[in-house]
Structures are given as structure tokens and as C-alpha cells.
Amino acid sequence: MENFLAPWRPQLLSILRFMAGLMLFSHGTTKFLNFPVGPLNNASVTNPYGVAGVFELIFGFLLIIGLFTRPAAFIMSGVGALAYFYQYSGKSFYPIINGGESAVLFAFALIYVAAAGPGPWSVDAAVRNKQ
């Protein structure tokens, strides 16, 4: 049972990268494209939420397609950590209490993607295979 999904590790890494990028991208679209409609709509780049939204749009898209994956994941891991300390940590030490569990999860999942790479289903892998 210990090797149950072992043959699928590379593909699952690609799926993790894709889904993390999609979730980040959706944070950016709600802030700047007002989709989906919610409380974060109409963000301004003059505040930290808007600046984070720009990062989420750009680097989320790069993670979705798997282009410049390692630097994009590393930067967004840092944004997740900053989001946690800026927005949530002052409310409580515990992420489940302060609402910051998604920021923590993004930070750690993306630092793993930065270390592990994009996986086989990515633009980075396609470029590397052509060379």
C-alpha cells in the first residue's frame, strides 16, 4: 500500500501546481475582474490587497500553465506567508481560529512546488524536452 500512488507522483505534482495556480488566479480575478462577485471586488493597487491581487493574477496564471514555475511558486509562497502575518496572525496564534489556514497551506504547498518543479504537464517541461 505504501507505493499505491507512486507511479503517479509526477502527474500529481502537475495537478497540485495547476490547482494552486487556479486558486491563486481566482483570488486575482475576484479582486480585479469582479468574477466571482464578492467582498474583494474592485481592489485598488494602492493597498496591500490590490498588490497581492496583481501577484495572484500574474503568478497564478504562470503556475496554471507551468511557465517559470519555480520562481513563480517561490514568490507566491512568500506572498502566502506575508498574507498570513499581515492579515491573520494578529487575531490569534492558531490558523484555524484566525482564518489563515488557506494562506498557510498556500505558503507550504508552493514552497514544495518551488523545490519539486512543475511536473511533466507544463510549459517548462515541454520547453525542457525540446532542448
Secondary structure, DSSP 8 states (H G I E B T S, - for coil): -TTTTGGGHHHHHHHHHHHHHHHHHHHHHHHHT--S-STT-S--TTSHHHHHHHHHHHHHHHHHHTSSHHHHHHHHHHHHHHHIIIIITTT-SSHHHHT-HHHHHHHHHHHHHHHH---SSSHHHHHHHH-
